[in-house]
Amino acid sequence: MKRYLAVFAIALCVLLSGCATNESKADRLFDEGSYREALELYESLEPSDEISLKEADCRFWLFVEYAREKGGVTKDYPGKNYKVSVEARQDGNLKCRYESDLSASSSGMLVELDLSIPYHQAEAELQGRANTNIGYASLNEKGTGVLDLGTYSLGSQVKWDDYSASGMRIDGHATTSGKGLISDNSSDVRSLVSGIKDILIESGTGATLSDLGFEKC
Protein backbone atom coordinates (compact mmCIF):
# COMPACT_ATOMS: atom_id res chain seq x y z
CA MET A 1 0.00 0.00 0.00
CA LYS A 2 2.79 2.41 0.94
CA ARG A 3 4.47 1.60 -2.37
CA TYR A 4 1.34 2.61 -4.31
CA LEU A 5 1.04 5.82 -2.32
CA ALA A 6 4.68 6.63 -3.02
CA VAL A 7 4.21 6.00 -6.75
CA PHE A 8 1.07 8.15 -6.75
CA ALA A 9 2.88 10.96 -4.94
CA ILE A 10 5.76 10.87 -7.40
CA ALA A 11 3.37 10.89 -10.38
CA LEU A 12 1.49 13.83 -8.89
CA CYS A 13 4.71 15.78 -8.35
CA VAL A 14 5.76 15.12 -11.95
CA LEU A 15 2.36 16.22 -13.21
CA LEU A 16 2.37 19.41 -11.15
CA SER A 17 5.94 20.11 -12.15
CA GLY A 18 5.01 19.73 -15.80
CA CYS A 19 2.06 22.11 -15.41
CA ALA A 20 4.24 24.67 -13.66
CA THR A 21 6.86 24.34 -16.41
CA ASN A 22 4.25 24.86 -19.15
CA GLU A 23 2.78 27.87 -17.36
CA SER A 24 6.23 29.41 -16.97
CA LYS A 25 6.91 28.76 -20.64
CA ALA A 26 3.59 30.33 -21.57
CA ASP A 27 4.40 33.36 -19.40
CA ARG A 28 7.71 33.74 -21.19
CA LEU A 29 6.08 33.48 -24.61
CA PHE A 30 3.55 36.13 -23.59
CA ASP A 31 6.32 38.48 -22.44
CA GLU A 32 8.06 37.93 -25.78
CA GLY A 33 4.87 38.87 -27.67
CA SER A 34 4.13 35.34 -28.92
CA TYR A 35 0.52 35.57 -27.86
CA ARG A 36 -0.89 32.76 -30.04
CA GLU A 37 1.66 30.24 -28.78
CA ALA A 38 1.21 31.39 -25.19
CA LEU A 39 -2.58 31.06 -25.50
CA GLU A 40 -2.30 27.49 -26.77
CA LEU A 41 -0.17 26.54 -23.78
CA TYR A 42 -2.48 28.25 -21.28
CA GLU A 43 -5.45 26.41 -22.79
CA SER A 44 -3.66 23.09 -22.21
CA LEU A 45 -3.36 23.75 -18.47
CA GLU A 46 -5.82 22.96 -15.68
CA PRO A 47 -8.47 25.72 -15.72
CA SER A 48 -8.31 28.34 -12.97
CA ASP A 49 -9.21 32.00 -12.51
CA GLU A 50 -5.57 32.98 -12.97
CA ILE A 51 -5.20 30.99 -16.18
CA SER A 52 -8.48 32.43 -17.52
CA LEU A 53 -7.14 35.95 -16.99
CA LYS A 54 -3.93 35.07 -18.79
CA GLU A 55 -5.90 33.61 -21.70
CA ALA A 56 -7.97 36.82 -21.88
CA ASP A 57 -4.75 38.86 -21.96
CA CYS A 58 -3.50 36.80 -24.89
CA ARG A 59 -6.71 37.31 -26.87
CA PHE A 60 -6.67 41.03 -26.06
CA TRP A 61 -3.17 41.47 -27.43
CA LEU A 62 -3.90 39.29 -30.44
CA PHE A 63 -6.69 41.73 -31.29
CA VAL A 64 -4.41 44.73 -30.64
CA GLU A 65 -1.89 43.26 -33.10
CA TYR A 66 -4.66 42.62 -35.64
CA ALA A 67 -6.01 46.19 -35.39
CA ARG A 68 -2.54 47.71 -35.64
CA GLU A 69 -1.64 45.62 -38.67
CA LYS A 70 -4.85 46.78 -40.35
CA GLY A 71 -4.16 50.41 -39.45
CA GLY A 72 -7.54 50.47 -37.72
CA VAL A 73 -10.72 48.54 -38.48
CA THR A 74 -14.07 49.98 -39.54
CA LYS A 75 -17.48 48.31 -39.62
CA ASP A 76 -20.14 50.02 -41.75
CA TYR A 77 -23.88 49.71 -41.20
CA PRO A 78 -25.27 51.35 -44.39
CA GLY A 79 -28.92 50.58 -43.65
CA LYS A 80 -28.62 52.24 -40.26
CA ASN A 81 -26.46 55.18 -41.41
CA TYR A 82 -23.63 54.69 -38.94
CA LYS A 83 -20.21 53.11 -38.67
CA VAL A 84 -17.92 51.95 -35.87
CA SER A 85 -14.14 51.93 -35.96
CA VAL A 86 -11.40 50.67 -33.63
CA GLU A 87 -7.76 51.75 -33.54
CA ALA A 88 -5.08 50.17 -31.34
CA ARG A 89 -2.38 52.25 -29.68
CA GLN A 90 1.18 51.12 -29.03
CA ASP A 91 0.42 50.77 -25.29
CA GLY A 92 -2.58 48.52 -25.98
CA ASN A 93 -5.23 51.16 -25.38
CA LEU A 94 -8.11 51.02 -27.84
CA LYS A 95 -9.73 54.08 -29.41
CA CYS A 96 -13.25 53.23 -30.53
CA ARG A 97 -15.43 55.63 -32.53
CA TYR A 98 -19.10 55.70 -33.48
CA GLU A 99 -20.26 58.03 -36.27
CA SER A 100 -23.89 58.51 -37.27
CA ASP A 101 -24.91 60.73 -40.18
CA LEU A 102 -28.60 61.35 -40.86
CA SER A 103 -28.08 64.36 -43.14
CA ALA A 104 -30.64 65.30 -45.79
CA SER A 105 -30.93 68.19 -48.25
CA SER A 106 -32.36 70.73 -45.78
CA SER A 107 -31.35 69.21 -42.46
CA GLY A 108 -28.61 67.28 -40.79
CA MET A 109 -28.07 65.23 -37.65
CA LEU A 110 -24.52 64.16 -36.88
CA VAL A 111 -23.40 62.19 -33.82
CA GLU A 112 -19.88 61.14 -32.85
CA LEU A 113 -18.84 59.11 -29.81
CA ASP A 114 -15.25 58.32 -28.83
CA LEU A 115 -14.57 55.59 -26.30
CA SER A 116 -11.03 55.07 -25.00
CA ILE A 117 -10.64 51.57 -23.57
CA PRO A 118 -7.44 51.30 -21.49
CA TYR A 119 -5.55 48.05 -20.97
CA HIS A 120 -6.26 46.47 -17.57
CA GLN A 121 -8.40 49.32 -16.25
CA ALA A 122 -12.08 49.29 -15.32
CA GLU A 123 -13.10 52.72 -16.61
CA ALA A 124 -13.21 53.98 -20.20
CA GLU A 125 -13.47 57.65 -21.08
CA LEU A 126 -16.44 58.54 -23.26
CA GLN A 127 -16.68 61.74 -25.30
CA GLY A 128 -19.66 62.75 -27.40
CA ARG A 129 -20.42 65.43 -29.96
CA ALA A 130 -23.58 66.10 -31.90
CA ASN A 131 -24.85 68.69 -34.34
CA THR A 132 -28.45 69.19 -35.40
CA ASN A 133 -29.45 71.57 -38.21
CA ILE A 134 -33.06 71.94 -39.30
CA GLY A 135 -33.64 75.01 -41.43
CA TYR A 136 -32.36 78.01 -39.46
CA ALA A 137 -32.40 76.09 -36.19
CA SER A 138 -29.28 74.40 -34.88
CA LEU A 139 -28.06 72.68 -31.74
CA ASN A 140 -24.46 71.78 -30.89
CA GLU A 141 -23.79 69.35 -28.06
CA LYS A 142 -20.75 68.12 -26.19
CA GLY A 143 -20.49 65.56 -23.41
CA THR A 144 -17.81 63.75 -21.44
CA GLY A 145 -18.28 60.87 -19.04
CA VAL A 146 -16.95 57.54 -17.88
CA LEU A 147 -18.19 54.12 -18.96
CA ASP A 148 -17.67 51.52 -16.23
CA LEU A 149 -16.65 48.39 -18.14
CA GLY A 150 -17.54 46.10 -15.27
CA THR A 151 -21.12 47.29 -14.78
CA TYR A 152 -22.20 48.50 -18.22
CA SER A 153 -24.93 46.49 -19.95
CA LEU A 154 -26.21 46.99 -23.50
CA GLY A 155 -28.86 49.70 -23.65
CA SER A 156 -27.77 51.42 -20.46
CA GLN A 157 -27.37 55.17 -20.26
CA VAL A 158 -23.85 56.43 -19.56
CA LYS A 159 -24.10 59.51 -17.37
CA TRP A 160 -22.42 62.62 -18.73
CA ASP A 161 -20.21 64.20 -16.08
CA ASP A 162 -20.12 67.31 -18.22
CA TYR A 163 -22.73 68.15 -20.87
CA SER A 164 -23.44 71.33 -22.80
CA ALA A 165 -25.82 72.33 -25.58
CA SER A 166 -25.96 75.60 -27.46
CA GLY A 167 -27.39 76.86 -30.72
CA MET A 168 -29.99 78.92 -32.50
CA ARG A 169 -33.74 78.43 -32.30
CA ILE A 170 -35.88 78.57 -35.42
CA ASP A 171 -36.90 82.14 -34.46
CA GLY A 172 -33.26 83.22 -34.56
CA HIS A 173 -32.71 83.45 -30.81
CA ALA A 174 -29.79 81.73 -29.10
CA THR A 175 -30.59 78.75 -26.89
CA THR A 176 -28.79 76.62 -24.33
CA SER A 177 -31.74 74.34 -23.63
CA GLY A 178 -33.72 71.62 -25.29
CA LYS A 179 -33.32 67.88 -25.61
CA GLY A 180 -30.49 67.03 -27.98
CA LEU A 181 -29.30 63.94 -29.79
CA ILE A 182 -26.87 62.78 -27.09
CA SER A 183 -28.56 64.04 -23.94
CA ASP A 184 -29.77 60.43 -23.76
CA ASN A 185 -26.87 58.39 -25.16
CA SER A 186 -28.19 54.88 -24.44
CA SER A 187 -29.01 54.00 -28.06
CA ASP A 188 -25.80 55.38 -29.55
CA VAL A 189 -23.56 53.76 -26.92
CA ARG A 190 -25.35 50.46 -27.50
CA SER A 191 -24.60 50.73 -31.23
CA LEU A 192 -20.97 51.57 -30.46
CA VAL A 193 -20.44 48.59 -28.15
CA SER A 194 -22.32 46.24 -30.50
CA GLY A 195 -20.10 47.44 -33.34
CA ILE A 196 -16.98 46.72 -31.29
CA LYS A 197 -18.34 43.22 -30.68
CA ASP A 198 -18.86 42.65 -34.40
CA ILE A 199 -15.33 43.83 -35.16
CA LEU A 200 -13.94 41.47 -32.53
CA ILE A 201 -15.83 38.53 -34.04
CA GLU A 202 -14.70 39.34 -37.58
CA SER A 203 -11.06 39.71 -36.49
CA GLY A 204 -10.74 35.94 -36.06
CA THR A 205 -8.58 36.42 -32.96
CA GLY A 206 -11.11 34.86 -30.60
CA ALA A 207 -11.23 38.09 -28.57
CA THR A 208 -14.53 39.02 -26.93
CA LEU A 209 -15.98 42.04 -25.14
CA SER A 210 -15.16 40.27 -21.89
CA ASP A 211 -11.47 40.28 -22.84
CA LEU A 212 -11.71 44.07 -23.18
CA GLY A 213 -13.15 44.39 -19.68
CA PHE A 214 -16.89 44.32 -20.37
CA GLU A 215 -18.35 41.90 -17.85
CA LYS A 216 -22.10 42.11 -18.60
CA CYS A 217 -22.27 42.29 -22.41
C-alpha positions in Angstrom: 0.0 0.0 0.0 2.8 2.4 0.9 4.5 1.6 -2.4 1.3 2.6 -4.3 1.0 5.8 -2.3 4.7 6.6 -3.0 4.2 6.0 -6.8 1.1 8.1 -6.7 2.9 11.0 -4.9 5.8 10.9 -7.4 3.4 10.9 -10.4 1.5 13.8 -8.9 4.7 15.8 -8.4 5.8 15.1 -11.9 2.4 16.2 -13.2 2.4 19.4 -11.2 5.9 20.1 -12.1 5.0 19.7 -15.8 2.1 22.1 -15.4 4.2 24.7 -13.7 6.9 24.3 -16.4 4.3 24.9 -19.1 2.8 27.9 -17.4 6.2 29.4 -17.0 6.9 28.8 -20.6 3.6 30.3 -21.6 4.4 33.4 -19.4 7.7 33.7 -21.2 6.1 33.5 -24.6 3.5 36.1 -23.6 6.3 38.5 -22.4 8.1 37.9 -25.8 4.9 38.9 -27.7 4.1 35.3 -28.9 0.5 35.6 -27.9 -0.9 32.8 -30.0 1.7 30.2 -28.8 1.2 31.4 -25.2 -2.6 31.1 -25.5 -2.3 27.5 -26.8 -0.2 26.5 -23.8 -2.5 28.3 -21.3 -5.4 26.4 -22.8 -3.7 23.1 -22.2 -3.4 23.7 -18.5 -5.8 23.0 -15.7 -8.5 25.7 -15.7 -8.3 28.3 -13.0 -9.2 32.0 -12.5 -5.6 33.0 -13.0 -5.2 31.0 -16.2 -8.5 32.4 -17.5 -7.1 35.9 -17.0 -3.9 35.1 -18.8 -5.9 33.6 -21.7 -8.0 36.8 -21.9 -4.8 38.9 -22.0 -3.5 36.8 -24.9 -6.7 37.3 -26.9 -6.7 41.0 -26.1 -3.2 41.5 -27.4 -3.9 39.3 -30.4 -6.7 41.7 -31.3 -4.4 44.7 -30.6 -1.9 43.3 -33.1 -4.7 42.6 -35.6 -6.0 46.2 -35.4 -2.5 47.7 -35.6 -1.6 45.6 -38.7 -4.8 46.8 -40.3 -4.2 50.4 -39.4 -7.5 50.5 -37.7 -10.7 48.5 -38.5 -14.1 50.0 -39.5 -17.5 48.3 -39.6 -20.1 50.0 -41.7 -23.9 49.7 -41.2 -25.3 51.4 -44.4 -28.9 50.6 -43.7 -28.6 52.2 -40.3 -26.5 55.2 -41.4 -23.6 54.7 -38.9 -20.2 53.1 -38.7 -17.9 51.9 -35.9 -14.1 51.9 -36.0 -11.4 50.7 -33.6 -7.8 51.8 -33.5 -5.1 50.2 -31.3 -2.4 52.2 -29.7 1.2 51.1 -29.0 0.4 50.8 -25.3 -2.6 48.5 -26.0 -5.2 51.2 -25.4 -8.1 51.0 -27.8 -9.7 54.1 -29.4 -13.3 53.2 -30.5 -15.4 55.6 -32.5 -19.1 55.7 -33.5 -20.3 58.0 -36.3 -23.9 58.5 -37.3 -24.9 60.7 -40.2 -28.6 61.4 -40.9 -28.1 64.4 -43.1 -30.6 65.3 -45.8 -30.9 68.2 -48.2 -32.4 70.7 -45.8 -31.4 69.2 -42.5 -28.6 67.3 -40.8 -28.1 65.2 -37.7 -24.5 64.2 -36.9 -23.4 62.2 -33.8 -19.9 61.1 -32.8 -18.8 59.1 -29.8 -15.2 58.3 -28.8 -14.6 55.6 -26.3 -11.0 55.1 -25.0 -10.6 51.6 -23.6 -7.4 51.3 -21.5 -5.6 48.1 -21.0 -6.3 46.5 -17.6 -8.4 49.3 -16.3 -12.1 49.3 -15.3 -13.1 52.7 -16.6 -13.2 54.0 -20.2 -13.5 57.7 -21.1 -16.4 58.5 -23.3 -16.7 61.7 -25.3 -19.7 62.8 -27.4 -20.4 65.4 -30.0 -23.6 66.1 -31.9 -24.9 68.7 -34.3 -28.5 69.2 -35.4 -29.5 71.6 -38.2 -33.1 71.9 -39.3 -33.6 75.0 -41.4 -32.4 78.0 -39.5 -32.4 76.1 -36.2 -29.3 74.4 -34.9 -28.1 72.7 -31.7 -24.5 71.8 -30.9 -23.8 69.3 -28.1 -20.8 68.1 -26.2 -20.5 65.6 -23.4 -17.8 63.8 -21.4 -18.3 60.9 -19.0 -16.9 57.5 -17.9 -18.2 54.1 -19.0 -17.7 51.5 -16.2 -16.7 48.4 -18.1 -17.5 46.1 -15.3 -21.1 47.3 -14.8 -22.2 48.5 -18.2 -24.9 46.5 -19.9 -26.2 47.0 -23.5 -28.9 49.7 -23.6 -27.8 51.4 -20.5 -27.4 55.2 -20.3 -23.9 56.4 -19.6 -24.1 59.5 -17.4 -22.4 62.6 -18.7 -20.2 64.2 -16.1 -20.1 67.3 -18.2 -22.7 68.2 -20.9 -23.4 71.3 -22.8 -25.8 72.3 -25.6 -26.0 75.6 -27.5 -27.4 76.9 -30.7 -30.0 78.9 -32.5 -33.7 78.4 -32.3 -35.9 78.6 -35.4 -36.9 82.1 -34.5 -33.3 83.2 -34.6 -32.7 83.5 -30.8 -29.8 81.7 -29.1 -30.6 78.8 -26.9 -28.8 76.6 -24.3 -31.7 74.3 -23.6 -33.7 71.6 -25.3 -33.3 67.9 -25.6 -30.5 67.0 -28.0 -29.3 63.9 -29.8 -26.9 62.8 -27.1 -28.6 64.0 -23.9 -29.8 60.4 -23.8 -26.9 58.4 -25.2 -28.2 54.9 -24.4 -29.0 54.0 -28.1 -25.8 55.4 -29.6 -23.6 53.8 -26.9 -25.3 50.5 -27.5 -24.6 50.7 -31.2 -21.0 51.6 -30.5 -20.4 48.6 -28.2 -22.3 46.2 -30.5 -20.1 47.4 -33.3 -17.0 46.7 -31.3 -18.3 43.2 -30.7 -18.9 42.7 -34.4 -15.3 43.8 -35.2 -13.9 41.5 -32.5 -15.8 38.5 -34.0 -14.7 39.3 -37.6 -11.1 39.7 -36.5 -10.7 35.9 -36.1 -8.6 36.4 -33.0 -11.1 34.9 -30.6 -11.2 38.1 -28.6 -14.5 39.0 -26.9 -16.0 42.0 -25.1 -15.2 40.3 -21.9 -11.5 40.3 -22.8 -11.7 44.1 -23.2 -13.1 44.4 -19.7 -16.9 44.3 -20.4 -18.4 41.9 -17.8 -22.1 42.1 -18.6 -22.3 42.3 -22.4 
